[in-house]
Amino acid sequence: MPLVTTPNFGEPGKQYFRAFSPGDDFYEALIEMHRDLDDERSALANARLVLLLANHIGNLAVLREAIAKARAGL
Amino acid sequence: MLKTYIYPRYAYRRPPGFGANAPVRHPVVVVGAGPVGLSAAIDLAQRGVAVVLLDDDDTVSIGSRGVCYAKRTLEILDRLGVGDRCVAKGVSWNVGRTFFRTEEVFRFELLPEAGHKRPGMINLQQYYLEQYLVERAQALGAIDLRWRNKVVGVQPREDAVALTVDTPDGTYTLDADWLIAADGARSPVRRMLGLDVEGRVFTDRFLIADVVMKADFPAERWFWFDPPFHPNQSVLLHKQADNVWRIDFQLGWQADPEEEKKPERVIPRIRAMLGGEREFELEWVSVYTFQCRRMQRFRHGRVLFVGDSAHQVSPFGARGANSGIQDADNLAWKLKLVLDGRAPDRLLDTYSDERVAAADENLLNSTRSTDFITPKNRASHTFRNAVLGLARDHAFARALVNSGRLSVPAILTNSPLNTPDADTFAGPLVPGAPLEDAPLARAGRAEWLLDALRTQRHDDFAALVYADDAARVDAALLEAIARIEVNGVRVAPHVIARTPGGAVAGHAPLHDVEALFARRYDARDGTVYLVRPDQHVAARWRAPDVGRLRAALARATCND
């Protein structure tokens, strides 16, 4: 299964009336995670989040593809 | 200073009843002749209510201010009689381009979805909208427009609201059964009543400029994140009528608003953006900050707050004027029923319930846009730039780029006026949703769904009865629907058929020529929608039943 790079956010069973809503819901939660954290702890929270999500995905082929795309151009 | 527009001056006249012994009493007084107050006054006047409209000034909005008017607003303006003028004068735009630093990240086509009378969005300077609304209000006999009438006192009583009004002739008083406060973000009415409005002030400043350009420049929306000509800030460019371009520069909180407004500061900024050789003239400049906040409720006894007086959003997404006009649209039919004694006054509490929910949706979306465009800490800045960096190659990241979620109407899913679905339906036309337009035909002549509903009496609800073949619709059923009456409120039946022809006793059916009604409403033979006077869905069923229609009508008017 290749890495999904098309919009893919949503919550099962929930009806979204606007296409942008689930992505914006996620983005708000992501930014909210950093509230009141200093830069060092912010970076740590991001690292923890990546690790948790990576384990959830599990499939190393998918993770390698994501790693390559994240690194591209930097 | 303005080169493309001459401001009308509306004459002050000594108010009727000035100097009388007792204050004259009026059913409805509206304070504020901006787009929202004018919309409310016109809607009420079209329903046969005499309205006094007070405004402390004698002209329209100075500068472009509200620029973008969305499809739902245009549909409301159609019902108010100014839709055609606005669309004819306004600029429709289809292409949006997003830039990050020196590169274009992506472009989107805002091609209006086919099968709607009105486009997704037009750009039009606010002064044109106000002028058209004023001219419409003047043409309607029922509106007493009083310029240079400034409300300086508000005294709520059990049976009326007493107003003290300042004019060039001096002060007079009048009583209103109902007062609509459309007097803007700083609402003197709200202040005089000592009412609060709560929320967030954003610590940022924006410079907005109206610029006339002689050279052709495409009718596109351009949005820059961190451009080289204005580092670390955002810039938005929009085309308006008369070759006037609206430019919004984010300035940052440290900027000095008086300094920034000076032409010697503004012109170099614009020159850096447009390139040195392009000719332009500066028409209007302003600096603003904004707030995201609302009143806890929009009804306080006999005073009803609409538009900016009740709620304020950031400008990203054009949700200010658009939502205010929807407030007026929600309020007018309810107030008319209450004035007539055809609904109890608690129907007006649902104005507050429904529009508070809409305001919360607008606040949520405009706050999110603001947080994306002007990140407040390092982490959100990093994520913002990461999203922009991925957007060129990855569709998911493009969907996350938030340069304003453009105004769409609220779906009033939790309204107490809705009758919840008992049958199964797919799609977005749930109870509480505003109608979606659809191209239909009557006797072979093209007719839009939303226009077709305007042929009924103003305060009627509509029953949309869908059938495969209009000839097989039970005439007795349509008669029974037309006879439904709840405390004087009635229902006008409309037959919409999959196939052409087939007149049914006294009703010329509407043919669903492109089958878009069936698709958008998930309609099958026998499907019925009950529609409110503001064209929101009240209820729907798979099979018509007069008893259930009557019960849903009672619920939608608080007559249950």
Interface residues (C-beta under 8 A of the other chain):
Chain A: V4 T5 T6 P7 N8 Q15 F17 R18 A19 F20 G23 D24 Y27 E28 L30 I31 H34 L37 D39 S42 N46 K69 A72 G73
Chain B: N365 R368 D371 F372 N377 R378 A379 S380 F383 V387 G389 L390 D393 H394 A395 F396 A397 A399 L400 N402 R405 V408 I411 P428 V430 A433
